[in-house]
């Protein structure tokens, strides 16, 4: 896991340093299609794994609950931040 995160942050750093080079604008579309291909191949790999396929119902429910809880928590926190910092007080002059 450390290797994956290190590679990701190295890419972010290099991208930040070289963001003004026009080369990156030209390869944006091929990078997007490469990511689509990698996601497709990952799907094939998951489909071939019998352990994942046998537990897909349980894993899917857990993934849904985790995503729903994360989204709900983000919405609650965003609402709280809005109320505390951005909403005008009643009777306050504009």
Phi and psi in radians as a Rosetta constraint file:
Dihedral C 1 N 2 CA 2 C 2 CIRCULARHARMONIC -1.051 0.35
Dihedral N 2 CA 2 C 2 N 3 CIRCULARHARMONIC -0.664 0.35
Dihedral C 2 N 3 CA 3 C 3 CIRCULARHARMONIC -1.097 0.35
Dihedral N 3 CA 3 C 3 N 4 CIRCULARHARMONIC -0.792 0.35
Dihedral C 3 N 4 CA 4 C 4 CIRCULARHARMONIC -1.103 0.35
Dihedral N 4 CA 4 C 4 N 5 CIRCULARHARMONIC -0.799 0.35
Dihedral C 4 N 5 CA 5 C 5 CIRCULARHARMONIC -1.151 0.35
Dihedral N 5 CA 5 C 5 N 6 CIRCULARHARMONIC -0.669 0.35
Dihedral C 5 N 6 CA 6 C 6 CIRCULARHARMONIC -1.101 0.35
Dihedral N 6 CA 6 C 6 N 7 CIRCULARHARMONIC -0.759 0.35
Dihedral C 6 N 7 CA 7 C 7 CIRCULARHARMONIC -1.107 0.35
Dihedral N 7 CA 7 C 7 N 8 CIRCULARHARMONIC -0.738 0.35
Dihedral C 7 N 8 CA 8 C 8 CIRCULARHARMONIC -1.062 0.35
Dihedral N 8 CA 8 C 8 N 9 CIRCULARHARMONIC -0.861 0.35
Dihedral C 8 N 9 CA 9 C 9 CIRCULARHARMONIC -1.203 0.35
Dihedral N 9 CA 9 C 9 N 10 CIRCULARHARMONIC -0.542 0.35
Dihedral C 9 N 10 CA 10 C 10 CIRCULARHARMONIC -1.114 0.35
Dihedral N 10 CA 10 C 10 N 11 CIRCULARHARMONIC -0.755 0.35
Dihedral C 10 N 11 CA 11 C 11 CIRCULARHARMONIC -1.100 0.35
Dihedral N 11 CA 11 C 11 N 12 CIRCULARHARMONIC -0.711 0.35
Dihedral C 11 N 12 CA 12 C 12 CIRCULARHARMONIC -1.085 0.35
Dihedral N 12 CA 12 C 12 N 13 CIRCULARHARMONIC -0.765 0.35
Dihedral C 12 N 13 CA 13 C 13 CIRCULARHARMONIC -1.099 0.35
Dihedral N 13 CA 13 C 13 N 14 CIRCULARHARMONIC -0.826 0.35
Dihedral C 13 N 14 CA 14 C 14 CIRCULARHARMONIC -1.129 0.35
Dihedral N 14 CA 14 C 14 N 15 CIRCULARHARMONIC -0.710 0.35
Dihedral C 14 N 15 CA 15 C 15 CIRCULARHARMONIC -1.091 0.35
Dihedral N 15 CA 15 C 15 N 16 CIRCULARHARMONIC -0.669 0.35
Dihedral C 15 N 16 CA 16 C 16 CIRCULARHARMONIC -1.161 0.35
Dihedral N 16 CA 16 C 16 N 17 CIRCULARHARMONIC -0.731 0.35
Dihedral C 16 N 17 CA 17 C 17 CIRCULARHARMONIC -1.195 0.35
Dihedral N 17 CA 17 C 17 N 18 CIRCULARHARMONIC -0.672 0.35
Dihedral C 17 N 18 CA 18 C 18 CIRCULARHARMONIC -1.787 0.35
Dihedral N 18 CA 18 C 18 N 19 CIRCULARHARMONIC 0.351 0.35
Dihedral C 18 N 19 CA 19 C 19 CIRCULARHARMONIC -1.157 0.35
Dihedral N 19 CA 19 C 19 N 20 CIRCULARHARMONIC -0.342 0.35
Dihedral C 19 N 20 CA 20 C 20 CIRCULARHARMONIC -1.534 0.35
Dihedral N 20 CA 20 C 20 N 21 CIRCULARHARMONIC -0.124 0.35
Dihedral C 20 N 21 CA 21 C 21 CIRCULARHARMONIC -1.316 0.35
Dihedral N 21 CA 21 C 21 N 22 CIRCULARHARMONIC 2.307 0.35
Dihedral C 21 N 22 CA 22 C 22 CIRCULARHARMONIC -1.193 0.35
Dihedral N 22 CA 22 C 22 N 23 CIRCULARHARMONIC -0.244 0.35
Dihedral C 22 N 23 CA 23 C 23 CIRCULARHARMONIC -0.993 0.35
Dihedral N 23 CA 23 C 23 N 24 CIRCULARHARMONIC -0.689 0.35
Dihedral C 23 N 24 CA 24 C 24 CIRCULARHARMONIC -1.180 0.35
Dihedral N 24 CA 24 C 24 N 25 CIRCULARHARMONIC -0.560 0.35
Dihedral C 24 N 25 CA 25 C 25 CIRCULARHARMONIC -1.164 0.35
Dihedral N 25 CA 25 C 25 N 26 CIRCULARHARMONIC -0.555 0.35
Dihedral C 25 N 26 CA 26 C 26 CIRCULARHARMONIC -1.310 0.35
Dihedral N 26 CA 26 C 26 N 27 CIRCULARHARMONIC -0.506 0.35
Dihedral C 26 N 27 CA 27 C 27 CIRCULARHARMONIC -1.769 0.35
Dihedral N 27 CA 27 C 27 N 28 CIRCULARHARMONIC 0.177 0.35
Dihedral C 27 N 28 CA 28 C 28 CIRCULARHARMONIC -1.069 0.35
Dihedral N 28 CA 28 C 28 N 29 CIRCULARHARMONIC -0.827 0.35
Dihedral C 28 N 29 CA 29 C 29 CIRCULARHARMONIC -1.142 0.35
Dihedral N 29 CA 29 C 29 N 30 CIRCULARHARMONIC -0.806 0.35
Dihedral C 29 N 30 CA 30 C 30 CIRCULARHARMONIC -1.055 0.35
Dihedral N 30 CA 30 C 30 N 31 CIRCULARHARMONIC -0.609 0.35
Dihedral C 30 N 31 CA 31 C 31 CIRCULARHARMONIC -1.133 0.35
Dihedral N 31 CA 31 C 31 N 32 CIRCULARHARMONIC -0.720 0.35
Dihedral C 31 N 32 CA 32 C 32 CIRCULARHARMONIC -1.068 0.35
Dihedral N 32 CA 32 C 32 N 33 CIRCULARHARMONIC -0.794 0.35
Dihedral C 32 N 33 CA 33 C 33 CIRCULARHARMONIC -1.170 0.35
Dihedral N 33 CA 33 C 33 N 34 CIRCULARHARMONIC -0.581 0.35
Dihedral C 33 N 34 CA 34 C 34 CIRCULARHARMONIC -1.141 0.35
Dihedral N 34 CA 34 C 34 N 35 CIRCULARHARMONIC -0.695 0.35
Dihedral C 34 N 35 CA 35 C 35 CIRCULARHARMONIC -1.126 0.35
Dihedral N 35 CA 35 C 35 N 36 CIRCULARHARMONIC -0.718 0.35
Dihedral C 35 N 36 CA 36 C 36 CIRCULARHARMONIC -1.042 0.35
Dihedral N 36 CA 36 C 36 N 37 CIRCULARHARMONIC -0.751 0.35
Dihedral C 36 N 37 CA 37 C 37 CIRCULARHARMONIC -1.094 0.35
Dihedral N 37 CA 37 C 37 N 38 CIRCULARHARMONIC -0.755 0.35
Dihedral C 37 N 38 CA 38 C 38 CIRCULARHARMONIC -1.112 0.35
Dihedral N 38 CA 38 C 38 N 39 CIRCULARHARMONIC -0.683 0.35
Dihedral C 38 N 39 CA 39 C 39 CIRCULARHARMONIC -1.145 0.35
Dihedral N 39 CA 39 C 39 N 40 CIRCULARHARMONIC -0.676 0.35
Dihedral C 39 N 40 CA 40 C 40 CIRCULARHARMONIC -1.087 0.35
Dihedral N 40 CA 40 C 40 N 41 CIRCULARHARMONIC -0.798 0.35
Dihedral C 40 N 41 CA 41 C 41 CIRCULARHARMONIC -1.143 0.35
Dihedral N 41 CA 41 C 41 N 42 CIRCULARHARMONIC -0.609 0.35
Dihedral C 41 N 42 CA 42 C 42 CIRCULARHARMONIC -1.114 0.35
Dihedral N 42 CA 42 C 42 N 43 CIRCULARHARMONIC -0.711 0.35
Dihedral C 42 N 43 CA 43 C 43 CIRCULARHARMONIC -1.074 0.35
Dihedral N 43 CA 43 C 43 N 44 CIRCULARHARMONIC -0.712 0.35
Dihedral C 43 N 44 CA 44 C 44 CIRCULARHARMONIC -1.099 0.35
Dihedral N 44 CA 44 C 44 N 45 CIRCULARHARMONIC -0.747 0.35
Dihedral C 44 N 45 CA 45 C 45 CIRCULARHARMONIC -1.083 0.35
Dihedral N 45 CA 45 C 45 N 46 CIRCULARHARMONIC -0.739 0.35
Dihedral C 45 N 46 CA 46 C 46 CIRCULARHARMONIC -1.144 0.35
Dihedral N 46 CA 46 C 46 N 47 CIRCULARHARMONIC -0.719 0.35
Dihedral C 46 N 47 CA 47 C 47 CIRCULARHARMONIC -1.117 0.35
Dihedral N 47 CA 47 C 47 N 48 CIRCULARHARMONIC -0.496 0.35
Dihedral C 47 N 48 CA 48 C 48 CIRCULARHARMONIC -1.470 0.35
Dihedral N 48 CA 48 C 48 N 49 CIRCULARHARMONIC -0.223 0.35
Dihedral C 48 N 49 CA 49 C 49 CIRCULARHARMONIC -1.534 0.35
Dihedral N 49 CA 49 C 49 N 50 CIRCULARHARMONIC 1.893 0.35
Dihedral C 49 N 50 CA 50 C 50 CIRCULARHARMONIC -1.139 0.35
Dihedral N 50 CA 50 C 50 N 51 CIRCULARHARMONIC -0.550 0.35
Dihedral C 50 N 51 CA 51 C 51 CIRCULARHARMONIC -1.141 0.35
Dihedral N 51 CA 51 C 51 N 52 CIRCULARHARMONIC -0.724 0.35
Dihedral C 51 N 52 CA 52 C 52 CIRCULARHARMONIC -1.209 0.35
Dihedral N 52 CA 52 C 52 N 53 CIRCULARHARMONIC -0.760 0.35
Dihedral C 52 N 53 CA 53 C 53 CIRCULARHARMONIC -1.140 0.35
Dihedral N 53 CA 53 C 53 N 54 CIRCULARHARMONIC -0.628 0.35
Dihedral C 53 N 54 CA 54 C 54 CIRCULARHARMONIC -1.199 0.35
Dihedral N 54 CA 54 C 54 N 55 CIRCULARHARMONIC -0.493 0.35
Dihedral C 54 N 55 CA 55 C 55 CIRCULARHARMONIC -1.888 0.35
Dihedral N 55 CA 55 C 55 N 56 CIRCULARHARMONIC 0.333 0.35
Dihedral C 55 N 56 CA 56 C 56 CIRCULARHARMONIC -1.085 0.35
Dihedral N 56 CA 56 C 56 N 57 CIRCULARHARMONIC -0.635 0.35
Dihedral C 56 N 57 CA 57 C 57 CIRCULARHARMONIC -1.082 0.35
Dihedral N 57 CA 57 C 57 N 58 CIRCULARHARMONIC -0.807 0.35
Dihedral C 57 N 58 CA 58 C 58 CIRCULARHARMONIC -1.194 0.35
Dihedral N 58 CA 58 C 58 N 59 CIRCULARHARMONIC -0.797 0.35
Dihedral C 58 N 59 CA 59 C 59 CIRCULARHARMONIC -1.131 0.35
Dihedral N 59 CA 59 C 59 N 60 CIRCULARHARMONIC -0.678 0.35
Dihedral C 59 N 60 CA 60 C 60 CIRCULARHARMONIC -1.127 0.35
Dihedral N 60 CA 60 C 60 N 61 CIRCULARHARMONIC -0.722 0.35
Dihedral C 60 N 61 CA 61 C 61 CIRCULARHARMONIC -1.147 0.35
Dihedral N 61 CA 61 C 61 N 62 CIRCULARHARMONIC -0.752 0.35
Dihedral C 61 N 62 CA 62 C 62 CIRCULARHARMONIC -1.097 0.35
Dihedral N 62 CA 62 C 62 N 63 CIRCULARHARMONIC -0.734 0.35
Dihedral C 62 N 63 CA 63 C 63 CIRCULARHARMONIC -1.118 0.35
Dihedral N 63 CA 63 C 63 N 64 CIRCULARHARMONIC -0.729 0.35
Dihedral C 63 N 64 CA 64 C 64 CIRCULARHARMONIC -1.106 0.35
Dihedral N 64 CA 64 C 64 N 65 CIRCULARHARMONIC -0.802 0.35
Dihedral C 64 N 65 CA 65 C 65 CIRCULARHARMONIC -1.103 0.35
Dihedral N 65 CA 65 C 65 N 66 CIRCULARHARMONIC -0.711 0.35
Dihedral C 65 N 66 CA 66 C 66 CIRCULARHARMONIC -1.123 0.35
Dihedral N 66 CA 66 C 66 N 67 CIRCULARHARMONIC -0.779 0.35
Dihedral C 66 N 67 CA 67 C 67 CIRCULARHARMONIC -1.136 0.35
Dihedral N 67 CA 67 C 67 N 68 CIRCULARHARMONIC -0.732 0.35
Dihedral C 67 N 68 CA 68 C 68 CIRCULARHARMONIC -1.134 0.35
Dihedral N 68 CA 68 C 68 N 69 CIRCULARHARMONIC -0.744 0.35
Dihedral C 68 N 69 CA 69 C 69 CIRCULARHARMONIC -1.134 0.35
Dihedral N 69 CA 69 C 69 N 70 CIRCULARHARMONIC -0.711 0.35
Dihedral C 69 N 70 CA 70 C 70 CIRCULARHARMONIC -1.116 0.35
Dihedral N 70 CA 70 C 70 N 71 CIRCULARHARMONIC -0.735 0.35
Dihedral C 70 N 71 CA 71 C 71 CIRCULARHARMONIC -1.155 0.35
Dihedral N 71 CA 71 C 71 N 72 CIRCULARHARMONIC -0.782 0.35
Dihedral C 71 N 72 CA 72 C 72 CIRCULARHARMONIC -1.092 0.35
Dihedral N 72 CA 72 C 72 N 73 CIRCULARHARMONIC -0.739 0.35
Dihedral C 72 N 73 CA 73 C 73 CIRCULARHARMONIC -1.094 0.35
Dihedral N 73 CA 73 C 73 N 74 CIRCULARHARMONIC -0.712 0.35
Dihedral C 73 N 74 CA 74 C 74 CIRCULARHARMONIC -1.124 0.35
Dihedral N 74 CA 74 C 74 N 75 CIRCULARHARMONIC -0.741 0.35
Dihedral C 74 N 75 CA 75 C 75 CIRCULARHARMONIC -1.117 0.35
Dihedral N 75 CA 75 C 75 N 76 CIRCULARHARMONIC -0.747 0.35
Dihedral C 75 N 76 CA 76 C 76 CIRCULARHARMONIC -1.109 0.35
Dihedral N 76 CA 76 C 76 N 77 CIRCULARHARMONIC -0.751 0.35
Dihedral C 76 N 77 CA 77 C 77 CIRCULARHARMONIC -1.180 0.35
Dihedral N 77 CA 77 C 77 N 78 CIRCULARHARMONIC -0.698 0.35
Dihedral C 77 N 78 CA 78 C 78 CIRCULARHARMONIC -1.110 0.35
Dihedral N 78 CA 78 C 78 N 79 CIRCULARHARMONIC -0.706 0.35
Dihedral C 78 N 79 CA 79 C 79 CIRCULARHARMONIC -1.092 0.35
Dihedral N 79 CA 79 C 79 N 80 CIRCULARHARMONIC -0.753 0.35
Dihedral C 79 N 80 CA 80 C 80 CIRCULARHARMONIC -1.094 0.35
Dihedral N 80 CA 80 C 80 N 81 CIRCULARHARMONIC -0.791 0.35
Dihedral C 80 N 81 CA 81 C 81 CIRCULARHARMONIC -1.085 0.35
Dihedral N 81 CA 81 C 81 N 82 CIRCULARHARMONIC -0.726 0.35
Dihedral C 81 N 82 CA 82 C 82 CIRCULARHARMONIC -1.067 0.35
Dihedral N 82 CA 82 C 82 N 83 CIRCULARHARMONIC -0.815 0.35
Dihedral C 82 N 83 CA 83 C 83 CIRCULARHARMONIC -1.100 0.35
Dihedral N 83 CA 83 C 83 N 84 CIRCULARHARMONIC -0.708 0.35
Dihedral C 83 N 84 CA 84 C 84 CIRCULARHARMONIC -1.334 0.35
Dihedral N 84 CA 84 C 84 N 85 CIRCULARHARMONIC -0.645 0.35
Dihedral C 84 N 85 CA 85 C 85 CIRCULARHARMONIC -2.000 0.35
Dihedral N 85 CA 85 C 85 N 86 CIRCULARHARMONIC -0.398 0.35
Dihedral C 85 N 86 CA 86 C 86 CIRCULARHARMONIC -2.085 0.35
Dihedral N 86 CA 86 C 86 N 87 CIRCULARHARMONIC -0.300 0.35
Dihedral C 86 N 87 CA 87 C 87 CIRCULARHARMONIC -1.456 0.35
Dihedral N 87 CA 87 C 87 N 88 CIRCULARHARMONIC 2.359 0.35
Dihedral C 87 N 88 CA 88 C 88 CIRCULARHARMONIC -1.287 0.35
Dihedral N 88 CA 88 C 88 N 89 CIRCULARHARMONIC 2.512 0.35
Dihedral C 88 N 89 CA 89 C 89 CIRCULARHARMONIC -1.305 0.35
Dihedral N 89 CA 89 C 89 N 90 CIRCULARHARMONIC 2.599 0.35
Dihedral C 89 N 90 CA 90 C 90 CIRCULARHARMONIC -1.158 0.35
Dihedral N 90 CA 90 C 90 N 91 CIRCULARHARMONIC 2.323 0.35
Dihedral C 90 N 91 CA 91 C 91 CIRCULARHARMONIC 1.456 0.35
Dihedral N 91 CA 91 C 91 N 92 CIRCULARHARMONIC -0.059 0.35
Dihedral C 91 N 92 CA 92 C 92 CIRCULARHARMONIC -1.313 0.35
Dihedral N 92 CA 92 C 92 N 93 CIRCULARHARMONIC 2.485 0.35
Dihedral C 92 N 93 CA 93 C 93 CIRCULARHARMONIC -1.382 0.35
Dihedral N 93 CA 93 C 93 N 94 CIRCULARHARMONIC 2.555 0.35
